[in-house]
Each structure stands twice: as C-alpha cells, then as structure tokens.
C-alpha cells in the first residue's frame, strides 16, 4: 500500500514544484520538474536514482513532499489556501464558512458539481428538508451563490479553509493616480531618511508637491489630481516600516532593539542556581525624611532576583548611583532570612525562607562590577560573577520585567503631588518632580508589592514565585553563607592611615570605640608603630587601616596586621549612626554648614535637624497638612524596622470649595519699629583684584618725534603709558 497518486497532480518537494506523471514497474514513480518537465532524480549513497514508493512514504512523513491544490482559478482562492488559519479562527472570521462547507459537501455527495441552476435549487430544497442540522447553520442560500461556491476546492476534498470568505482580505488594486503614487513613495522615503522629520511635516511637504502639480495641470487644462488624506500617508509609512527603514531613521541600535529577535532567556534548574541583579532610578519621586523634614534625594533601587522561581531575594533602596557597596549590601540582604514576614499569616509567612547563597549571579557591564578583585571576592563567597553581553538589555529581561511590574503596582498609582516651584528650588529639587514620598513609605510600598508579587501566579512560570521557591527549598535545601559580616570586610571601602588611640578611631566626624577591642588593638599594635607617630603625652596610639560600608556607617572594621584579620568597632553615637549611609551623613553636614551651625557633637546634629525641620515646615505646609507618616532613616543595613506608637489622624471640616478652614493669622505691623535702620548682615567678601601679568622686559616705547608729533604738548610716552 502506498499513497494514491493521480496523473497530473501537483506536488512540492522541499519547496520545488513537481508533477506526478505515472507509476512504473517495480514500485518506481515518475515525477517531472514543473519548470522544464525533466524527470525527477533523487540522490542517495549509490548516486542518483528514480523515486520509489518507499521514498515517497518517507518524504511525505517527514513533511518534505506536499500536495498542492488543483483549483487555483483566482488570487483570492489561492491566498485562502496558503493562509494557515485554524478552524476556530476561521469560524471567528467568517461565521458563514461552516454553512458553505456543509452545502458543498452535500452537493458533492449528490454528484451535482456541474449541474444547472435549476438542479442546484432542487438539491438545496432536498437538503433543507432531509438534513436536520441544515436550518441550524443558517438561512438556505440561493442556487447562484452555490454555483459560485463550487469553485472552492476540489470535489470530495473540500476544507473549511477553502470556504472562508476572502472579502476584504485580498490586496486591492491601487486607487490613486500613478503620479500621486510616485509622490507618495518619494514622501515616504524622505520621512525615513530624515531623523528629525515627523509624519505631519512629511505629509505637509507631500501635500505641497501635489498642490504644485495640480496648479500646473490646471494651467495645462488637465483635470487636477485628488490629494490623499493624512491617514493614507501615515498608513503608507507604517506599511514600509522594517529593520532597514527604522535603522535609516533612528540608527541600528534602536532598530535592533525593535526588530531583532531575542536570542533566548536565562534558565535555571533549581532556585539559587542563577540570580540576576540590576538597578533602576525613580526620577519622578522626591523622597523626604519626614521626621526631620529634610529632603533626601532621588531613590535608586538595586534588586537581586532568582531566575528559577522569579523570587525577589534581596533589594536595596539608596540615594547614590549604583556602586560596589550597593551590590554588596544587596548580596548581604539576599543571604538573610526575611524576618519581616514572621508575624504574617497565610502564604506570605513562607516568604521568610526566601534567602540563601547563589551559585552564579548575572550582572551588567557597569563600572560597579568591573575589576578582578571584585570577581575574586565573589568567588571567596562561593558565588560566580557573570557579565551580561554588552548593549543587550533583553538578556536581563527578568529584572526589567519586574521593574515594570513594580511601576504598575507603585509608581503609576501614586498621587501626583507637586511642591511649589520656589520650594523645590530652595531644597535643590527639580520643579518637575511628580510625586513626594517619605523613605518609610517607599520601603513599605516595596515590601507590600513584593508580598503581592510572590503570592500571585506568575505569567511565565504558571505558579506563584513563593510556591516554586518553597517546592525547591523542600527538595534541595537552602545553602547559606558562613558569615555575613565577612561581606562587609571583603568588599568595604578602605581608609588608610587612621589614628587609633585610647578613644578609638575618628572618621567622617564620628567616633568609633569599644573599650575591650581598642585595648586589645593598642596592646598588640602600639609597640609596632614608629616612635615619631606616637603622641608625646604618653598615651599609646598607632595608625591603622579601616574598612567600612558606605551604605551603613554604624560600625567600622580595623585591620590587625599581626593577626591578619579585622576587628569591629561600633559608633559611639549609635542613635544617630544606626542605619545611616555616608551620603546621608554628609548631606546633613552640608545643610548644617549652610545654616551656620556647629557640627561636632550629637547634640549639635540633633539641634541642626530640628532647626532645619522648622525651616522646611514653613516652606512646605502641604506635607504637614496631609500628615504623612513619620520616616525612619534609610536602613541600608539588613535590619528590620518595626513601627511603634499611636498614629493620630484628624480631619478638617468639609467646605464647598474643598479647602480646609482658614488658619488665623497675625497681620503685619502698620509702622516700622526699627526707626528705618538697616538690619545687620554679614559683611561681603572683598572683590578680588585682577592682577595683570608683568612683561618680562620693559617696553622701550615708541621713538620720540622731533617736532613734538601731531598730538600737541604734554602727550609724551610716560603720560600715555
């Protein structure tokens, strides 16, 4: 048994059109090339030979041998046959396709494929009388319509795809004049060749050319041409959009990001096998420290996501551009249990176990990841650092997609609060900022968004990320770091030559001291320090190397060069420094310096904050009116914060104009009480005098004139000079 071939059937072999001629002896088949009617020969290990039935079965099973429909009377029918529509799509596009197919098959069964109109009419009456499903498909068609339908497909092998109506689905002949067509193509080409030209400008130039052509035709006594509307011009531009045209207008980089196919997504077989880290900036949000009414800056978010489960294992909210230290802090937080969810009930409680040590982390090619020492530090932690390909943001599409989800959950739902322009200038912010939030609000919103993200079904994974993590954790366990504090000591910022004495170490204007640790360090290191660097008062001291984390200045690590290890010293002002970043600390110092306040002790710092808070309260009354939640300092250290106390909310009485009651004010005085004397102001610095460079050799001056010159008396060289 083999395929039933018929003489003249049209087939394609690997896309090459062939014709079947006849069956030969010994199971051989004669196929002819449609282009030149030469016999088809196939090649195997023994050379070229004539096809046989076994070859036909193998090539047909492999999909290489395809039969082409015989009926190709019209372009519409040929397009209908070539389009790969499934039955559901066809029924949606054309509800009458099932009716046509039903009628055609019944006509084929009756053998009336070439009957007259009267015979078709009697056949339709019989079908609608004897077949119970016929009325359910629709109204009985006319005999003329059925005669036209008989051209669709071959008798006995009609398909629903051939019954699809191609009305409106076939390219139409152009309805514009040939000259307009030339001008259209010229205008479209000009648009794609000009990077700065808009569609409106390109259409205006095209319309001017058409109007100029019509004026010439009117003078010549020829009927003017109809100018296409702007929508026709826009559709023509969109129809010609491709990689080549887009690269011509916007450059190859944008064209690749728009048209180039993605090579593939990162995959992992288990959780913590592969992580992906990236940063983003929320430029549209101005963040305030509402406890002290001090503006902090524009937040940066660093996120580490597990590729297998799509879980957010760690994140850092900071106010400096991405650096090694934000990466270090994010890695450390990823290795710590999420104790924030210990008191939760339901599926969110299982998010406590979303932590651990990654085998490999993919990062971009930013400068914060550059350096062999950074890779070696990762290797010492048991994690391999892998760089993503250059200029390929789609390689880390997992993190980019999470940022988009976070924007949908948080940023785009924020109220569009704006500060007055003069207030934004006073505080050094962009007046175009569209939202004002506090630090605690930002972190709480991120945590709530992460909670929702982990318990919702992920569109790619098909399960909630938290559920996938829990399954792998029960199966493989959770690998952890030996000592998380080693991350700070390995990747912290180094400060050489710091003085260690009985009071500890002073750095960044803060003191770090622990009596037991300092005494042990002085006992071991003071004797090794040069005598000229010792204090003459008799107290022991030495210079040491200090390492600290700029994301959290609550503690420093002092290097013991004899023991080859670090010793930790806490800050003496724990209330101030706990969770404080170095950038935030310097920002406070800058504000205090501008206010003319001393900045040496903790009491002075607290007083500076209080005075700045009073000043900002006068500038930004709107923040106080809305009673925003009090904000804790930015905790870059992985320590969970818990809110305590009672929040009191008050509501102003409503009014017809939507404003709160007017606050009583004390009017200004009607007369001056300072008797017109100028107020005391700090003296201005004297203007710098410009010092002209002295010539290396004196100028001999112009030669003297015998007759005194034409300038009159008293105009010699000395007065002129």
Secondary structure by P-SEA (a helix, b strand, c coil): ccccccccbbbbcccbbbbbccccccbbbbbbccccccbbbbbccccbbbbcaaaaaaaaaaccbbbbbcccccaaaaaaaaccccaaaaaaaccaaaaaaaaaaaaaaaccccccaaaaaaaaaaaaacccccccccccccaaaaaaaccccccccccccccccccccccccccccaaaaaaaaaaaaaaaacccccaaaaaaaaaaaaaaaaaaaaaaccbbbbbbcaaaaaaaaaaaccaaaaaacccaaaaaaccccccbbbbbcccccbbbbbccccccbbbbcccccccccbbbbbbbbccccccccccccccccccaaaaaaaaaaaacccccccccccccccccccbbbbcbbbbccccccccaaaaaaaaaacbbbbbccccccccaaaaaaaaaaaaaacccccccccccaaaaaaacccccccccccaaaaaaaaaaaaaaaaacccccccccaaaaaaaaaaaccbbbbcccccccccbbbbbccccccccccccccbbbbbaaaaaaaaacccccccccccccccbbbbbbbbbbbcccccbbbbbcccccbbbbbccccccccccccaaaaaaaaaaaaaaccccccaaaaaaaaaaaaaaaaaacccccccccccccccccccbbbbbbbbbbbbbccccccccccccbbbbccccccccccccccccccccbbbbcccccccccccccccccccccccccccccc
